Amino acid sequence: MHIQETRVREIMSSPVVVIREDATVEEAQALMEERGVRRLPVVDNEGHLVGIITEGDLREASAIKATINPYAPEATEHWLTVEEAMTPNPITVSEDTPIWQAAEILIEKKIGGLPVLDETQSLCGIITTSDILRLIVSRWREAREEGSTASG
C-alpha cells in the first residue's frame, strides 16, 4: 500500500490516554511522565473531548504560578486545573482522514498532535508527528530492503 493511501486509523495511538478537565496540572504532568506522552486530550465528566493539554501548556502554567507571591495577603492556595491551562476545542481528524492530510494540518497549524474522532464523534485515538515519522521511516526501510533483495 502506498503511503498516500494510509489512513489515520492505521497508525494512531489507541486507546488514548486522557485526563479530566477538573484534574490539576500537577496530575497532568505526572500522567504525561508516567505514560511517556507530550499531550493529553482533555475530557469532561461524560467523556466528551473538550480540549488538549501539552507539555508547553504545562510549562506556561508553571511560569504563571511562579509569578504569584505566596506570601501576599490575598494569596490563597490555588491549584491550577487542566481546564484553566488547556487549549479548548482542539482541531481534530477522523479515523478515515488520509495521513497526508493530517500531516498538512500539523504543519499548517504548527501543532504536534491531533485527537481522532470516530463516526459518532467520540474520541478514539490520537495521531502525532512522531506516528507519521515512524510510518515514513518504516516505509523507507521496506523500500530499501526490497531494493537490496532485488539487486542481490
C-alpha positions, 0 to 999 in steps of 0.5 A, a space after each residue: 500500500 502506498 503511503 498516500 493511501 494510509 489512513 489515520 486509523 492505521 497508525 494512531 495511538 489507541 486507546 488514548 490516554 486522557 485526563 479530566 478537565 477538573 484534574 490539576 496540572 500537577 496530575 497532568 504532568 505526572 500522567 504525561 511522565 508516567 505514560 511517556 506522552 507530550 499531550 493529553 486530550 482533555 475530557 469532561 465528566 461524560 467523556 466528551 473531548 473538550 480540549 488538549 493539554 501539552 507539555 508547553 501548556 504545562 510549562 506556561 502554567 508553571 511560569 504563571 504560578 511562579 509569578 504569584 507571591 505566596 506570601 501576599 495577603 490575598 494569596 490563597 492556595 490555588 491549584 491550577 486545573 487542566 481546564 484553566 491551562 488547556 487549549 479548548 476545542 482542539 482541531 481534530 481528524 477522523 479515523 478515515 482522514 488520509 495521513 497526508 492530510 493530517 500531516 498538512 494540518 500539523 504543519 499548517 497549524 504548527 501543532 504536534 498532535 491531533 485527537 481522532 474522532 470516530 463516526 459518532 464523534 467520540 474520541 478514539 485515538 490520537 495521531 502525532 508527528 512522531 506516528 507519521 515519522 515512524 510510518 515514513 521511516 518504516 516505509 523507507 526501510 521496506 523500500 530499501 530492503 526490497 531494493 537490496 533483495 532485488 539487486 542481490 
